[in-house]
């Protein structure tokens, strides 16, 4: 007798496919946490609560800071310390670094250059563009 064991990924990225004939969203799938993602993707919030449950809201990667502020009340000065509650991470970081930490560590967001190189941080991409391609972009 074989036993089927399903393991839930660290977070699920719903991939929505649109069915023109039915005029509705037709399918969800999940992607593994180790795959690189972009800010344009939809993510499932794994921020933990005091009740041991996850938030489970869907948000666009580019709206992470707004989600953390509005839904989880992450406020205060940039130098104030906060605890990352993403999937029981519990790392203490400065508030100004929290979004970058979640993007890099938990969401695995990559920032791509036109030359094909990828970077885990937006500021590293900007420095690469400035130093290698001699381009200046507004951050």
N, C-alpha and C positions, 0 to 999 in steps of 0.2 A: 504494500500500500504506500503510495507516494503522498507526500505532504506538500501542498503549495504554500509558499510563504511570500507575502507581498510586503515590500519595504517602501514606505513613503519617502520621497526625496526630501531634503532639508527644506526646500520650498518648491512650490509648483508655479510654473508660469503658464497660465492658461493661454493656449493658442486658439484663437477664434477663427473658424472658417465660416464664411457667409454663403448661404445657399440662395441664389437668385430666384430659383423656381418657387421656393417656399417663402421667400422674403423674410428669413429669420436666421438667427445664429444656430448652427447645426452641430457643432462638435467642440469639445475641449480635450486638450492633451497636456501632458506634463513633460518637462524637460529636466534633466539631471542638474544638480547644483554646480557641478564642475565645468559645465559648458559656459563659454563667454556669452554675455548678454549686452544689450544696448539700452540706452535711456529711453528709447521709444517703445520698449516692451511693457506689457502689463505684468505686474507681480502680485503675489498673494502675501499680505503682511503677516509676518510671523512674530510680531511684537507680543511679548507675554504680558499677562495681567496678574494681579495679585490672586486671582482665582485659579491660576494654572492653565488658563485657556489662551489661545492666540487670538489676535485681532481678526484675522481672516478677511479684512477688506481688500479689495482689488484697487491698485493704483498704478499710474504710469511711472516709470523710473524717474523721469524728469520732474515729477511732482513729489518725490520722497520728502524733501524738507517741509513742504506745505502739509503733507499728510502727518508727519511727526509733530508739527506745531498744532494743527487743528484737531486731530483725533487723539493724540497722546499727550498733548499739553507740554511739549518740550519747549520751555521758555527760559529766559534769563540772559545774563551777559555771556558773551562768547567765551570768556574764561571760566565760567562756572562749570563744575564737574557734574556729569550725568552718567548713569549706568546704562549700558546697552542691554536692552531686554529682548533682543532679537533671538528667538529660539534658545533662551537661557544662556546667552553669551556672557553676561555679567561683567564685561570689561568696562572700567571707568575711563572716560575720555572727556576732553573739553567739549562743551556744547558745539563750538564751531567745527569740531572734527567729527561729530556724530554721523552726519549724512555721508561724509566721505568714507568713514569706517564701514557703514552699512553697505554702501555701493561697492566698495572694494572687497570686503570680507564675505558678506552674506549674499549679495545679489550678483557678484562676479561680473559687474559691468565693465566693459572695455571701451576705450575711446580710440577710434581708428584714424590714422592719418591717410591722406590721399596716396601716399607712397606704399601703403600696405602694412606698415608697422602698427602695432597695437600697444596701448598703455593702460594700466589699471587706474591711473589718475589723470584727471583733466589738466592739472598744472604741468605734469610731465609731458603731455602731448603739446601743450602750448610752448614749453621750452624747446622741445624737439623741432617744432615748426619754425620757431625763431632762430635757433642755432643752425639747423641743417638746411632748411629751405629759405631762410632769411625772410620769413613772413611774420607780420604782426597782426594778431587777432584780438578783438575785444573779448575778455573773459566773461 
